[in-house]
Amino acid sequence: MFEQTTIVPTPRLVRVLTWLGLPLAGGALLTLAVRAAWWLPLPGPLALIRKLPVPAATATTISLGVLLGLVLAALVDRESLSVRIDPAEVVLTRPGTESRVPRAEVAVAFSDRDQLVLLGRTGRELAREPSLLSAGRLQAAFTERGIAWADQDPYLSAYSRWVPGLPEIPATAHALLAARQTALASGDEIDQRELRAELGRLGFVIRDDRKRQYWRHADG
C-alpha cells in the first residue's frame, strides 16, 4: 500500500505578510520617529534627511524605512521552514538550505526553542534547522508518520558547558569549539553551522544558549 507524504510548510500567508508588512511598517515607523523627534539630534543619514525640503525628506525617510523593513523580512524569511516526510526520507527546506535525512535513521524529533531537531537512535544529531512552525503541527506530522516526538531534548541532562582546556575533549574539538565561539560572538551563522557539522563528525553534539556552547557525546 502506498504510504503518503506529509508536508508541513510555513503558511504562504505568513510569508506574504512578512514581505509586505515589514517594509510598510518600516517606512511608516521611521517617518513617525523622525517627525516625533524633530528637536533631537539624529545620527548619520537621518540628520542629512532632515535638511532636505519636506517632500524630499518624507520620500527619502519612507524609502529608507522600507529598505530596512525588506532587510528584516529577508532575515525572518530565512527561517520559513518546510518539512516533508515521505516513505524514504525527511526533508527540511528553507530559502537557500535543504537537509535530507533517511527516514529510517530518525528516532525522535523535537523543538529546541526556535529550532527543529532530528536525532538518531543513539542520540546523534541528524539535522537542526531554524523553524517558525508550531510544535503542535510538527508533532502531529511526525507522529502521524510513525516518528516519535519529544517535548524537549531527550538528552538535555547530558550536556556540559564548554570551557577551554577540558581534559575530556580532544585538542581538535577544542579548536573547533573555540572557532565556533568566535562565530557565535560575531553572529556568523554560516560558520556556526559548518563548525557544528565538523564537531558532529568528531562525535559531539552542540547546543547553544545565550552565546554559550554546551556539548555532549553524539553516541550514547
C-alpha positions in Angstrom: 0.0 0.0 0.0 1.4 3.4 -1.0 2.4 5.5 2.0 1.5 9.1 1.9 3.8 12.1 2.1 3.2 14.6 4.8 4.2 18.3 4.3 4.2 21.0 6.9 5.0 24.3 5.2 5.3 27.8 6.7 1.9 29.2 5.7 2.1 31.2 2.5 0.0 34.0 4.1 2.7 34.4 6.8 5.4 34.8 4.1 3.3 37.3 2.2 2.6 39.3 5.3 6.3 39.3 6.2 7.4 40.6 2.8 4.6 43.2 2.6 4.0 44.1 6.3 7.6 44.6 7.5 8.6 47.1 4.7 5.4 49.1 5.1 5.8 49.1 8.8 9.4 50.2 8.5 8.5 53.1 6.2 5.7 54.3 8.5 7.6 53.9 11.8 10.8 55.6 10.6 8.8 58.5 9.2 6.9 58.9 12.5 10.1 58.6 14.5 11.9 61.3 12.6 8.9 63.6 12.8 8.3 62.9 16.5 12.0 63.6 17.4 12.4 66.7 15.3 14.1 68.6 18.2 16.6 65.8 18.9 20.0 65.3 17.2 19.8 62.4 14.8 22.6 60.1 13.6 24.2 59.9 10.2 21.8 59.8 7.2 18.8 60.8 9.3 20.5 64.1 10.1 21.1 64.7 6.4 17.5 63.8 5.6 16.2 66.5 8.0 18.0 69.2 6.0 16.1 68.3 2.8 12.9 70.1 1.7 9.8 68.5 3.3 8.5 66.5 0.3 12.0 65.1 -0.4 12.7 64.4 3.2 9.5 62.5 3.6 10.1 60.4 0.5 13.6 59.6 1.5 12.6 58.6 5.0 9.9 56.3 3.8 12.3 54.7 1.3 14.9 54.1 3.9 12.3 52.6 6.3 11.0 50.3 3.5 14.6 49.2 2.8 15.2 48.4 6.4 11.9 46.5 6.5 13.0 44.5 3.5 16.2 43.5 5.2 14.3 42.4 8.3 11.8 40.5 6.1 14.7 38.6 4.4 16.1 37.7 7.8 12.7 36.4 9.0 12.0 34.6 5.8 15.3 32.6 6.1 13.5 30.7 8.9 10.5 29.8 6.8 10.9 26.1 7.1 9.0 23.5 5.2 9.1 19.9 6.4 8.4 16.9 4.1 8.1 13.4 5.5 7.9 10.7 2.9 8.5 6.9 2.9 12.2 7.3 2.2 13.4 10.5 3.9 12.7 13.6 6.0 13.4 16.8 4.1 13.9 20.1 5.8 13.9 23.1 3.4 14.2 26.8 3.9 15.4 29.5 1.5 18.9 28.6 0.4 19.2 25.4 2.6 18.0 21.8 2.3 18.7 19.0 4.7 17.8 15.4 3.8 17.8 12.6 6.4 16.9 9.0 5.7 13.6 8.4 7.5 14.8 5.0 8.9 17.6 6.8 10.8 15.3 9.3 12.6 14.4 8.1 16.1 12.9 11.3 17.5 12.1 14.9 16.6 11.6 17.8 18.9 11.6 21.6 19.0 14.5 23.2 20.8 13.2 26.8 21.3 13.1 28.1 17.7 14.8 25.1 16.0 13.6 21.7 14.8 16.0 18.9 15.7 16.1 15.3 14.4 18.1 12.7 16.4 19.2 9.2 15.5 18.7 6.1 17.6 22.0 6.6 19.6 21.5 10.3 20.2 23.4 11.5 17.2 22.1 14.8 15.8 20.9 14.3 12.2 19.5 17.8 11.5 18.9 21.1 13.2 17.1 23.9 11.4 15.6 27.2 12.5 11.8 26.9 12.5 8.8 29.2 12.9 6.4 26.3 12.7 4.3 25.4 15.7 5.3 22.5 17.8 1.7 21.2 17.7 1.7 21.0 13.9 5.1 19.3 13.8 4.2 16.8 16.5 1.1 15.8 14.5 3.0 15.4 11.3 5.9 13.3 12.8 3.7 11.1 14.9 1.3 10.5 12.0 4.2 9.1 10.0 5.4 6.9 12.9 8.3 9.1 14.2 8.4 9.8 17.9 8.1 13.4 19.1 9.6 14.7 22.4 8.5 17.8 24.3 12.2 18.6 24.9 15.6 17.3 24.1 15.7 13.7 25.5 19.5 14.2 26.2 19.1 17.6 27.8 20.7 16.5 31.1 23.7 15.1 29.3 25.1 18.4 28.1 28.0 20.2 29.8 29.2 23.7 29.3 32.3 24.1 27.1 35.3 25.8 28.6 38.7 25.8 27.0 41.1 23.1 28.2 38.6 20.4 29.4 40.6 17.2 29.5 37.8 15.0 28.2 37.6 16.9 24.9 40.5 16.4 22.4 42.5 19.3 21.1 41.0 19.2 17.6 37.5 19.6 19.1 38.7 22.4 21.4 40.0 24.3 18.4 36.7 23.9 16.5 34.7 24.9 19.6 36.9 28.0 20.1 36.4 29.0 16.4 32.7 28.5 16.8 32.6 30.6 19.9 34.1 33.4 17.8 31.4 32.8 15.2 28.7 32.9 17.9 30.0 36.2 19.2 30.1 37.8 15.7 26.8 36.3 14.6 28.4 34.4 11.7 25.6 31.8 11.1 27.3 30.0 8.2 30.5 29.4 10.2 28.4 28.3 13.2 26.6 25.7 11.0 29.8 24.4 9.3 31.7 24.1 12.6 28.7 22.3 14.2 28.8 19.8 11.4 32.6 19.3 11.8 32.1 18.7 15.6 29.3 16.2 14.7 31.8 14.2 12.6 34.1 14.1 15.6 31.3 12.7 17.8 30.0 15.8 19.5 26.5 17.4 19.7 26.5 21.1 20.4 23.7 23.2 21.9 23.8 27.0 22.2 22.3 29.1 25.0 22.8 32.9 25.1 26.1 32.8 23.2 27.4 29.9 25.4 28.1 26.4 24.0 27.1 23.1 25.6 28.3 19.8 24.4 27.7 16.0 24.8 28.9 12.9 23.1 27.0 12.1 20.0 26.5 8.4 20.7 25.2 7.1 24.0 
